[in-house]
């Protein structure tokens, strides 16, 4: 049976001398593993469509719970990501997050849209790379149903404290005045009100506004730490691609 899906290749791996498997993040079926026969042949008509971060329309042949690529119409290949190792490594971290966490129950177009928009700005170079990383992490977990409770202080209801404690395990915050009134969270970190506002923007904004904000250096740095710790804690996993990306940050 033939079915057509909109998707982007988030992983590719060789099978023998000529074939490939690709993992395709789709708009409405989650991540699909697709066999691409002859993909590595010079004359293959599927060569472009089976490249990493190729995006387009994929016609799949479904047989015995397996998918085979029948044809594809590529709309975009984020080729320039390959020109910068740091940006490419961050993109592969996003792919690993998706491959690990997205199941059939998370099949919705917003995750695909989030990845496409993030890769666009990452390739374009018009947004700071650490900001894109934090934005993707927090919004991705929100789309998975793990959005932190950032409405108000969990104790007194203060909406806009100047200083607060973000409780990473509980997924909420308390203002500095209430910090001594409840037992400390197993994982928590002090942050400023400007970091809270950034988190609110990321998890609550619609996509038309999501990428349109800027932060000072100190706020951006704190947001990056918070987003990464929150992601690792709630997905309960370490990611090798993240370790590699961070190793590149330390290069001269």
Secondary structure, DSSP 4 states (H G I P E B T S, - for coil): -EEEEEEEEEEEEEETTTEEEEEEEESSS-EEEEEETTTTSTT-TTTTTTSTTEEEEEEEEEETTEEEEEEEEEEEE-GGGGG-HHHHHHHHHHHHHHHHH--GGG--HHHHHHHHHHHHHHHHT-S-HHHHHHHHHHHHHHHTT-----SS-TTT--SS-SEEEEETTTTEEEEGGGTTTSPPPSSEEEEEHHHHHHHHHHHHS-HHHHT-----HHHHHHHHHHHHHHHHHHHT---HHHHHHHHHHT--
